[in-house]
Amino acid sequence: MKKSIAIIWLIFLFTGVIGLFWYNDWVYSLPTPLPEKHQTVNLGEKINIKWRNKLSANKPTLIHFFNPDCPCSRFNIPHFKSLVKQYGDQVNFVIVPVTHRALKENEIQNKFGMDIPVLEDSDIARVCGVYSTPQAVILDTDHQLFYRGNYNKSRYCTDKKTEYAKIALDAMVNNNLTLVFDPIALKAYGCKLPLCNK
């Protein structure tokens, strides 16, 4: 009798864990709802950001919007690091943490294991039209918005065919400024920013 109850209990727990995993995967596969007060920022618009850090003026810039409380942001860290390693000589990389928690620059850098500039200005997301994490924003050398969107169609950034941020970086460094992006690449997926009001 005790053995049967234990087996039923384990089956119940196992089913619950699988159900929770499936639900979370399903939720994050849906587009992030657009906040009511969201102001659209179109590709090609000039983005005015006061850079706190010294960045090379003759390089494009990838701004990584990161929320340490967002599972999608945490899953994206290895992929982001691979982009920094591949394009670090040709592109400026900046991390913008968007969270309610106060985090120090070195805490963010430690999460990534890299010495990347961190801009602690939540208004940058609004200026760039970002309302979810993780999101990549790529600005050309004139600070015009070239790309704003997803890193990958896969939540775990494992689909080589849909490495959208990498495709955009390739186009930017190869001066292919007429690249047409997949609509899924430009639609926001992931965690809604904690500072956006629905």
C-alpha positions as CSV (number, residue, x, y, z in Angstrom):
1,M,0.0,0.0,0.0
2,K,2.8,2.5,1.0
3,K,4.7,1.6,-2.2
4,S,1.6,2.3,-4.4
5,I,1.1,5.7,-2.7
6,A,4.7,6.6,-3.2
7,I,4.6,5.6,-6.9
8,I,1.4,7.6,-7.4
9,W,2.9,10.6,-5.6
10,L,6.1,10.4,-7.8
11,I,4.0,10.2,-11.0
12,F,1.9,13.2,-9.8
13,L,5.1,15.2,-9.1
14,F,6.7,14.2,-12.4
15,T,3.6,15.1,-14.4
16,G,3.5,18.5,-12.6
17,V,7.1,19.2,-13.4
18,I,6.6,18.3,-17.1
19,G,3.3,20.4,-17.2
20,L,5.1,23.4,-15.7
21,F,8.0,23.1,-18.1
22,W,5.5,22.8,-21.1
23,Y,3.5,25.8,-19.8
24,N,6.6,28.0,-19.5
25,D,7.8,27.0,-22.9
26,W,4.4,27.8,-24.4
27,V,4.1,31.2,-22.7
28,Y,7.6,32.3,-23.9
29,S,6.7,31.1,-27.5
30,L,4.0,33.8,-27.6
31,P,4.8,37.4,-28.7
32,T,5.2,39.8,-25.8
33,P,2.1,42.0,-25.5
34,L,2.6,45.6,-26.6
35,P,2.4,48.0,-23.7
36,E,-0.4,50.6,-24.0
37,K,1.9,53.6,-23.9
38,H,4.5,52.1,-26.2
39,Q,6.0,54.5,-28.8
40,T,7.1,52.8,-32.0
41,V,10.7,53.5,-33.1
42,N,11.2,52.6,-36.7
43,L,14.3,51.1,-38.3
44,G,16.4,53.8,-39.8
45,E,15.5,56.4,-37.0
46,K,18.4,58.1,-35.3
47,I,18.7,57.0,-31.7
48,N,20.0,59.7,-29.3
49,I,21.7,58.1,-26.3
50,K,24.3,59.8,-24.1
51,W,27.0,57.1,-23.8
52,R,28.4,57.0,-20.4
53,N,31.2,54.6,-21.5
54,K,33.9,55.3,-24.1
55,L,32.9,53.5,-27.3
56,S,34.7,53.5,-30.6
57,A,32.9,56.1,-32.8
58,N,33.7,54.3,-36.0
59,K,32.1,51.0,-35.0
60,P,28.4,50.0,-35.0
61,T,27.0,49.2,-31.6
62,L,25.0,46.2,-30.3
63,I,22.9,47.1,-27.2
64,H,21.9,44.0,-25.2
65,F,18.8,44.5,-23.1
66,F,19.1,42.1,-20.2
67,N,16.9,41.2,-17.2
68,P,18.5,38.8,-14.7
69,D,15.1,37.7,-13.5
70,C,14.0,36.7,-17.0
71,P,14.6,33.0,-17.9
72,C,15.0,33.9,-21.6
73,S,17.7,36.4,-20.7
74,R,19.6,33.9,-18.7
75,F,19.3,31.2,-21.5
76,N,20.7,33.8,-23.9
77,I,23.9,34.5,-22.1
78,P,26.1,31.9,-23.9
79,H,24.8,33.0,-27.3
80,F,25.5,36.7,-26.5
81,K,29.0,35.8,-25.3
82,S,29.6,34.0,-28.6
83,L,28.6,37.1,-30.5
84,V,31.0,39.2,-28.5
85,K,33.8,36.8,-29.2
86,Q,33.1,36.7,-32.9
87,Y,32.4,40.4,-33.5
88,G,34.2,42.2,-30.6
89,D,36.8,43.7,-32.9
90,Q,34.3,45.1,-35.3
91,V,31.3,46.1,-33.1
92,N,30.9,47.9,-29.7
93,F,28.9,45.8,-27.3
94,V,26.9,47.3,-24.4
95,I,24.6,45.7,-21.8
96,V,21.6,47.6,-20.5
97,P,20.1,45.8,-17.5
98,V,16.3,46.4,-17.2
99,T,15.1,45.3,-13.8
100,H,13.6,46.6,-10.5
101,R,16.6,45.5,-8.6
102,A,19.6,47.8,-8.2
103,L,22.6,46.0,-9.7
104,K,26.2,47.2,-9.9
105,E,28.1,47.1,-13.1
106,N,30.5,44.5,-11.9
107,E,27.6,42.2,-10.9
108,I,26.3,42.2,-14.5
109,Q,29.8,41.8,-15.9
110,N,30.3,38.8,-13.6
111,K,27.1,37.2,-14.8
112,F,28.5,37.3,-18.3
113,G,32.1,36.6,-17.4
114,M,33.2,39.5,-19.6
115,D,34.3,43.1,-19.2
116,I,31.5,44.7,-21.2
117,P,30.3,48.3,-20.7
118,V,27.0,48.4,-18.8
119,L,24.6,51.4,-19.1
120,E,22.3,51.6,-16.2
121,D,19.7,53.8,-17.8
122,S,16.2,52.3,-18.1
123,D,15.1,55.1,-20.5
124,I,17.4,53.6,-23.2
125,A,14.8,50.8,-23.7
126,R,12.0,53.4,-24.4
127,V,14.3,55.4,-26.8
128,C,15.1,52.2,-28.7
129,G,11.5,51.0,-28.7
130,V,12.3,47.9,-26.6
131,Y,9.7,46.4,-24.3
132,S,10.9,42.8,-23.7
133,T,14.1,40.9,-22.9
134,P,16.3,39.7,-24.2
135,Q,16.4,42.0,-27.2
136,A,19.2,43.2,-29.4
137,V,19.5,46.7,-30.8
138,I,22.1,47.4,-33.5
139,L,23.0,51.0,-34.3
140,D,25.2,51.9,-37.2
141,T,28.1,54.4,-36.8
142,D,25.6,57.3,-37.3
143,H,23.5,55.9,-34.4
144,Q,20.6,55.0,-36.8
145,L,18.6,52.0,-35.8
146,F,19.6,49.1,-38.1
147,Y,18.0,46.2,-36.1
148,R,15.8,45.7,-33.1
149,G,14.7,42.3,-32.3
150,N,15.3,38.7,-31.2
151,Y,18.5,36.8,-31.0
152,N,16.9,33.6,-32.2
153,K,13.5,32.0,-32.8
154,S,14.5,29.3,-30.3
155,R,14.1,30.1,-26.6
156,Y,17.5,28.6,-26.0
157,C,19.2,30.3,-29.0
158,T,20.0,26.9,-30.6
159,D,18.5,27.2,-34.0
160,K,21.3,28.1,-36.4
161,K,18.9,29.1,-39.2
162,T,17.2,31.8,-37.1
163,E,20.2,33.5,-35.5
164,Y,18.6,36.9,-36.2
165,A,21.0,39.1,-34.3
166,K,24.0,37.3,-35.8
167,I,22.4,37.7,-39.3
168,A,22.0,41.4,-38.6
169,L,25.6,41.7,-37.3
170,D,26.9,40.0,-40.4
171,A,24.9,42.3,-42.6
172,M,26.2,45.4,-40.7
173,V,29.9,44.5,-40.7
174,N,29.6,43.5,-44.4
175,N,27.8,46.8,-45.3
176,N,24.7,44.9,-46.5
177,L,22.3,47.6,-45.3
178,T,19.4,46.5,-47.5
179,L,18.9,43.2,-45.7
180,V,15.2,42.4,-45.2
181,F,14.5,40.8,-41.8
182,D,12.1,38.0,-41.1
183,P,9.0,39.4,-39.4
184,I,9.5,37.0,-36.5
185,A,12.9,38.5,-36.0
186,L,11.4,42.0,-35.4
187,K,8.5,40.9,-33.1
188,A,9.2,41.0,-29.4
189,Y,9.3,37.7,-27.6
190,G,10.5,36.9,-24.0
191,C,9.8,38.7,-20.8
192,K,8.0,42.0,-20.6
193,L,10.2,44.7,-19.2
194,P,9.4,45.3,-15.5
195,L,9.4,49.0,-16.2
196,C,6.8,48.9,-19.0
197,N,3.2,49.5,-18.1
198,K,0.6,47.3,-19.8
